[in-house]
Amino acid sequence: MKELINIIADPLYSFSIVSILFFAMLYFVDIVATMKFFWITTGSILVIFIWACFDPNFWAIITWPDNIPISILLSLVFWTTWYSLYKGVRNDKRIAKGLPPLEGTPENREKVWAWPNLVYTELFTIILGTVFLVAWSILFKAPLEEPANPTWAPNPAKAPWYFLGLQEMLVYFDPWLAGVLFPGLIVVGLIAIPFLDTNPKGNGYYTFYERRFAIGAFLYGWLVLWIFLIIIGTFLRGPNWSFYGPFEYWDTHKVVAANNINVSEIFWVKFLGVRLPKNLIIREFLGITIVLSYLLGGGYFLTQGIKGFGGWLGKRYRNALGMPRYYLLLMLILFIAALPAKMYLRWLLNLKYIVFLPELELNI
């Protein structure tokens, strides 16, 4: 069982499984957003977790001082995600019956004074938070290391946990993409949400069916393309940034051969059996064609579709958003979809770069 879990935990399989489970969660949201499903799932996870804790390698990773608060934060992320879906589906059922959402009922719209109601709540929250931090500092040692030493670096050298998603992206993308472009697009996308999503439904109350596309797109980027990458970087990346299963010993001598190859090498060297051309454009014309085809073809697929499949962002969205916001939304979706696409190319074909232009410091 442990060997099977170690194999499934490989990013190629685990990312696919997580993506399938995510879309299944959205499709069967009426079942997922129930207390029965929550308690069955939580109980099953606890049983598996307790069983896994008897393994010394798993226990060493989970109880590492840096990883304990991350485990708690991840548990809270999944709890709040389920709870928001639970409240949203419950409101959707009320709206389908012609009733107002729970947040709009008279008993929930009653106004209260900031003093003492809000201030007392904040006071007790501060007290409980202080007690928790004091108990934490007594039970667990601070993960302090030796003074800075320029002749020694930890192995693995990891960024703070909230940057581990970016560090994981460095495995699949050039540093300017993973460290500059994608973080910039994330910030721009978050800033643009209120301007792109002008649907008034869902303001002031929880819902799911009234905002299915917006909620699904945001949660996929948040849970699968960010939180899951943090999980991989925190618990499954060990010495030399090699991948280790949850029950695998972190052996510093483990070396995995990285036989990565570029599209230009596949075409010219492997397929045609000739040397790489010296002209940059000729050498990388296939990769440039693939990138342009993805942007143009992906945009056409999202807007028009192919034989009834696709076309999810058709005239209805274009008329509702207007041309500038509509094309900005298309651009953000295509860049987001490029992340898992490039990850699969690396896992399946050991593809390093589609366009390799080190002379111009431009690698895609």
C-alpha positions as CSV (number, residue, x, y, z in Angstrom):
1,M,0.0,0.0,0.0
2,K,2.8,2.4,0.9
3,E,4.6,1.7,-2.4
4,L,1.4,2.3,-4.3
5,I,0.9,5.6,-2.6
6,N,4.5,6.6,-3.3
7,I,3.9,5.9,-7.0
8,I,0.5,7.7,-7.1
9,A,2.1,10.7,-5.4
10,D,4.3,11.3,-8.4
11,P,3.2,14.7,-9.8
12,L,2.2,13.2,-13.1
13,Y,-0.4,11.0,-11.4
14,S,-1.3,13.1,-8.4
15,F,-1.9,16.3,-10.4
16,S,-4.2,14.4,-12.8
17,I,-6.0,12.8,-9.8
18,V,-6.4,16.1,-8.0
19,S,-7.7,17.7,-11.2
20,I,-10.3,14.9,-11.8
21,L,-11.4,15.1,-8.2
22,F,-11.8,18.9,-8.5
23,F,-14.1,18.7,-11.5
24,A,-16.0,15.9,-9.9
25,M,-16.5,18.1,-6.8
26,L,-18.0,20.8,-9.0
27,Y,-20.1,18.3,-11.0
28,F,-21.5,16.5,-7.9
29,V,-21.5,19.6,-5.7
30,D,-25.0,18.8,-4.4
31,I,-23.5,15.6,-2.8
32,V,-20.2,17.2,-1.8
33,A,-21.9,20.1,0.0
34,T,-23.7,18.0,2.6
35,M,-22.8,17.3,6.2
36,K,-23.0,13.5,5.6
37,F,-20.3,13.8,2.9
38,F,-18.2,16.0,5.1
39,W,-18.2,13.6,8.1
40,I,-17.6,10.5,6.0
41,T,-14.7,12.2,4.1
42,T,-13.2,13.7,7.2
43,G,-13.4,10.4,9.1
44,S,-11.8,8.5,6.2
45,I,-9.0,11.1,5.9
46,L,-8.3,10.9,9.7
47,V,-8.1,7.1,9.7
48,I,-5.7,7.2,6.7
49,F,-3.7,10.0,8.3
50,I,-3.4,8.1,11.7
51,W,-2.3,5.0,9.8
52,A,0.3,6.9,7.9
53,C,1.7,8.5,11.0
54,F,3.1,5.1,12.1
55,D,5.5,5.3,9.2
56,P,8.8,6.9,10.4
57,N,9.4,8.7,7.1
58,F,5.9,10.2,6.9
59,W,6.1,11.2,10.6
60,A,9.4,12.9,10.1
61,I,8.0,15.0,7.3
62,I,4.8,15.9,9.0
63,T,6.4,16.8,12.4
64,W,9.1,18.9,10.9
65,P,8.8,22.3,12.8
66,D,8.4,24.2,9.5
67,N,5.7,21.9,8.2
68,I,3.3,21.7,11.2
69,P,1.8,25.2,10.7
70,I,1.5,24.6,7.0
71,S,-0.5,21.4,7.6
72,I,-2.9,23.3,9.9
73,L,-3.2,26.1,7.3
74,L,-3.9,23.6,4.5
75,S,-6.6,21.9,6.6
76,L,-8.3,25.3,7.2
77,V,-8.2,26.0,3.4
78,F,-10.0,22.8,2.6
79,W,-12.5,23.3,5.4
80,T,-13.4,26.8,4.4
81,T,-13.7,25.7,0.8
82,W,-16.2,23.0,1.7
83,Y,-18.1,25.3,4.1
84,S,-18.5,28.0,1.4
85,L,-19.8,25.4,-1.1
86,Y,-22.2,24.0,1.7
87,K,-23.6,27.5,2.3
88,G,-23.8,28.3,-1.4
89,V,-25.7,25.2,-2.4
90,R,-28.1,25.6,0.6
91,N,-28.9,29.1,-0.7
92,D,-29.3,27.9,-4.3
93,K,-31.9,25.4,-3.1
94,R,-33.8,28.2,-1.4
95,I,-33.6,30.5,-4.4
96,A,-34.9,27.7,-6.7
97,K,-38.0,27.5,-4.4
98,G,-38.5,31.3,-4.7
99,L,-37.2,32.0,-1.2
100,P,-34.5,34.6,-0.4
101,P,-31.0,33.4,0.6
102,L,-30.4,32.9,4.3
103,E,-28.3,36.1,4.4
104,G,-31.4,38.0,3.2
105,T,-33.9,36.7,5.8
106,P,-35.2,39.2,8.4
107,E,-33.5,37.4,11.3
108,N,-30.1,37.5,9.6
109,R,-30.5,41.1,8.4
110,E,-30.9,42.4,12.0
111,K,-28.4,45.1,12.7
112,V,-26.4,45.1,16.0
113,W,-24.1,47.7,17.6
114,A,-20.3,47.5,17.1
115,W,-20.1,48.0,20.9
116,P,-20.4,45.6,22.7
117,N,-21.2,42.9,20.1
118,L,-18.3,43.3,17.6
119,V,-15.7,44.4,20.2
120,Y,-16.4,41.5,22.5
121,T,-16.0,39.1,19.7
122,E,-12.7,40.6,18.7
123,L,-11.5,40.6,22.3
124,F,-12.2,36.9,22.8
125,T,-10.6,36.1,19.5
126,I,-7.4,38.0,20.5
127,I,-7.4,36.1,23.8
128,L,-7.8,32.7,22.2
129,G,-5.2,33.5,19.6
130,T,-2.7,34.6,22.3
131,V,-3.3,31.4,24.3
132,F,-2.8,29.3,21.1
133,L,0.5,31.0,20.3
134,V,1.8,30.7,23.9
135,A,0.9,27.0,23.9
136,W,2.5,26.6,20.5
137,S,5.7,28.2,21.7
138,I,5.9,25.8,24.7
139,L,5.1,22.6,22.9
140,F,7.2,23.1,19.7
141,K,10.7,24.3,19.3
142,A,11.4,27.2,17.0
143,P,13.0,26.0,13.8
144,L,16.1,28.1,14.3
145,E,19.3,27.2,12.5
146,E,22.9,28.2,12.8
147,P,24.1,31.8,12.0
148,A,24.3,32.6,8.3
149,N,27.2,30.7,6.7
150,P,28.1,31.6,3.1
151,T,30.0,28.3,2.7
152,W,27.0,26.1,3.5
153,A,23.5,25.9,2.1
154,P,20.6,23.7,3.3
155,N,19.6,20.8,1.1
156,P,16.9,21.2,0.0
157,A,17.0,25.0,-0.1
158,K,13.4,26.0,0.0
159,A,11.7,29.3,-0.1
160,P,9.1,30.3,2.5
161,W,6.0,28.1,2.2
162,Y,3.9,30.8,0.5
163,F,6.5,30.9,-2.3
164,L,6.9,27.2,-2.8
165,G,4.3,27.2,-5.6
166,L,6.6,29.6,-7.5
167,Q,9.6,27.5,-6.7
168,E,7.8,24.4,-8.0
169,M,7.0,26.3,-11.2
170,L,10.7,26.9,-11.7
171,V,11.0,23.2,-12.5
172,Y,8.8,23.6,-15.6
173,F,9.4,27.2,-16.7
174,D,12.2,29.6,-17.3
175,P,12.9,31.9,-14.3
176,W,11.5,35.0,-16.0
177,L,8.2,33.1,-16.6
178,A,7.9,31.4,-13.2
179,G,9.4,34.3,-11.2
180,V,8.2,37.4,-13.1
181,L,5.4,36.9,-15.7
182,F,3.2,34.4,-13.9
183,P,3.3,36.2,-10.5
184,G,2.6,39.4,-12.3
185,L,-0.4,37.8,-14.1
186,I,-1.7,36.4,-10.8
187,V,-1.6,39.9,-9.3
188,V,-3.2,41.5,-12.4
189,G,-5.8,38.8,-12.5
190,L,-6.8,39.3,-8.9
191,I,-6.9,43.1,-9.4
192,A,-9.0,42.6,-12.6
193,I,-11.6,40.3,-11.0
194,P,-14.0,43.1,-9.9
195,F,-13.8,44.7,-13.4
196,L,-14.1,41.4,-15.3
197,D,-16.8,39.8,-13.2
198,T,-19.7,42.3,-13.3
199,N,-22.4,39.7,-12.5
200,P,-24.4,41.2,-9.6
201,K,-25.6,37.8,-8.4
202,G,-23.9,36.5,-5.3
203,N,-23.2,39.9,-3.8
204,G,-23.8,39.7,-0.1
205,Y,-24.7,36.0,0.1
206,Y,-23.2,32.6,-0.7
207,T,-24.1,30.9,-4.0
208,F,-22.7,28.4,-6.4
209,Y,-25.0,27.8,-9.4
210,E,-25.4,31.6,-10.0
211,R,-21.6,32.0,-10.3
212,R,-20.5,28.5,-11.4
213,F,-18.0,29.6,-14.0
214,A,-16.4,32.3,-11.8
215,I,-16.2,30.1,-8.8
216,G,-14.9,27.1,-10.7
217,A,-12.2,29.1,-12.6
218,F,-11.0,30.8,-9.4
219,L,-11.0,27.6,-7.3
220,Y,-9.1,25.7,-9.9
221,G,-6.4,28.3,-10.0
222,W,-6.3,28.6,-6.2
223,L,-6.6,24.9,-5.1
224,V,-5.0,23.0,-8.0
225,L,-2.5,25.4,-9.5
226,W,-1.4,27.0,-6.3
227,I,-2.2,25.1,-3.1
228,F,-1.4,21.7,-4.7
229,L,2.0,23.0,-5.9
230,I,2.7,24.2,-2.3
231,I,1.9,20.7,-1.0
232,I,4.3,19.2,-3.5
233,G,7.0,21.7,-2.7
234,T,6.6,21.3,1.1
235,F,6.1,17.6,1.6
236,L,7.3,15.9,-1.5
237,R,10.4,17.8,-2.6
238,G,13.5,16.6,-0.7
239,P,17.3,16.8,-1.1
240,N,18.5,18.1,-4.5
241,W,14.9,19.1,-5.1
242,S,14.2,15.5,-6.1
243,F,10.7,14.1,-5.7
244,Y,10.0,11.7,-2.8
245,G,6.9,9.8,-2.0
246,P,5.3,10.5,1.4
247,F,6.6,7.2,2.7
248,E,10.0,7.4,1.1
249,Y,13.3,8.1,3.0
250,W,14.9,11.4,2.0
251,D,18.2,10.1,0.8
252,T,20.7,12.9,0.0
253,H,22.4,10.6,-2.5
254,K,19.3,10.1,-4.7
255,V,20.0,11.5,-8.1
256,V,17.4,11.4,-10.9
257,A,18.7,11.9,-14.5
258,A,17.1,14.9,-16.1
259,N,17.2,14.1,-19.8
260,N,15.3,17.2,-20.8
261,I,15.2,18.3,-24.5
262,N,13.9,21.3,-26.4
263,V,11.4,21.3,-29.3
264,S,14.2,22.5,-31.7
265,E,16.4,19.6,-30.7
266,I,13.5,17.1,-31.2
267,F,12.8,18.5,-34.7
268,W,16.3,19.2,-36.1
269,V,18.5,16.6,-34.3
270,K,16.1,13.7,-33.5
271,F,13.7,13.9,-36.4
272,L,15.8,15.3,-39.3
273,G,19.2,14.2,-38.1
274,V,21.0,17.4,-38.8
275,R,22.7,20.1,-36.7
276,L,20.8,23.0,-35.2
277,P,20.7,26.0,-37.7
278,K,22.6,29.0,-36.6
279,N,19.7,31.4,-37.5
280,L,17.6,31.9,-34.4
281,I,14.2,32.2,-36.3
282,I,14.8,29.2,-38.4
283,R,16.0,27.1,-35.5
284,E,13.0,28.0,-33.3
285,F,10.3,28.4,-36.0
286,L,8.5,25.2,-34.9
287,G,8.4,26.3,-31.2
288,I,7.2,29.8,-32.2
289,T,4.5,28.2,-34.4
290,I,3.4,26.0,-31.5
291,V,3.1,29.0,-29.2
292,L,1.2,31.2,-31.7
293,S,-1.1,28.3,-32.6
294,Y,-1.8,27.7,-28.9
295,L,-2.7,31.4,-28.4
296,L,-4.8,31.8,-31.6
297,G,-6.3,28.3,-31.6
298,G,-7.0,28.3,-27.9
299,G,-8.7,31.7,-28.2
300,Y,-10.8,30.4,-31.1
301,F,-11.7,27.3,-29.2
302,L,-12.9,29.2,-26.2
303,T,-14.9,31.7,-28.2
304,Q,-16.2,29.6,-31.1
305,G,-15.8,25.9,-30.2
306,I,-15.3,22.9,-32.5
307,K,-18.4,20.9,-33.5
308,G,-20.4,21.8,-30.4
309,F,-17.5,21.4,-28.0
310,G,-15.9,24.5,-26.5
311,G,-17.1,28.0,-27.2
312,W,-17.7,28.5,-23.5
313,L,-16.9,32.3,-23.8
314,G,-19.1,33.1,-26.8
315,K,-21.2,36.1,-27.7
316,R,-23.0,36.2,-24.4
317,Y,-19.8,37.0,-22.5
318,R,-18.5,39.3,-25.2
319,N,-21.6,41.4,-25.2
320,A,-21.7,41.4,-21.4
321,L,-18.1,42.4,-20.8
322,G,-17.2,44.5,-23.8
323,M,-14.3,43.9,-26.1
324,P,-11.4,45.1,-23.8
325,R,-12.4,43.1,-20.7
326,Y,-13.4,40.1,-22.9
327,Y,-10.0,39.8,-24.5
328,L,-8.3,40.4,-21.1
329,L,-10.3,37.5,-19.7
330,L,-9.3,35.3,-22.7
331,M,-5.6,36.2,-22.2
332,L,-5.7,35.3,-18.5
333,I,-7.5,32.0,-19.1
334,L,-5.0,31.0,-21.8
335,F,-2.0,31.8,-19.6
336,I,-3.5,29.9,-16.7
337,A,-4.1,26.8,-18.9
338,A,-0.5,27.0,-20.2
339,L,0.8,26.1,-16.7
340,P,-0.7,22.5,-16.6
341,A,0.0,22.1,-20.3
342,K,3.7,22.8,-19.9
343,M,3.8,20.6,-16.8
344,Y,2.4,17.6,-18.7
345,L,4.9,18.2,-21.5
346,R,7.7,18.0,-19.0
347,W,6.4,14.9,-17.3
348,L,5.5,13.0,-20.5
349,L,8.2,14.1,-23.0
350,N,10.9,15.6,-20.8
351,L,10.3,18.7,-22.7
352,K,12.3,21.6,-21.3
353,Y,11.5,24.6,-23.6
354,I,9.2,25.0,-26.5
355,V,11.1,28.2,-27.6
356,F,14.7,28.2,-26.6
357,L,16.4,31.6,-27.2
358,P,19.2,32.0,-24.7
359,E,20.8,34.7,-26.9
360,L,17.8,36.9,-26.2
361,E,17.2,35.5,-22.7
362,L,13.7,34.4,-23.9
363,N,12.8,30.8,-23.2
364,I,9.2,29.5,-23.2
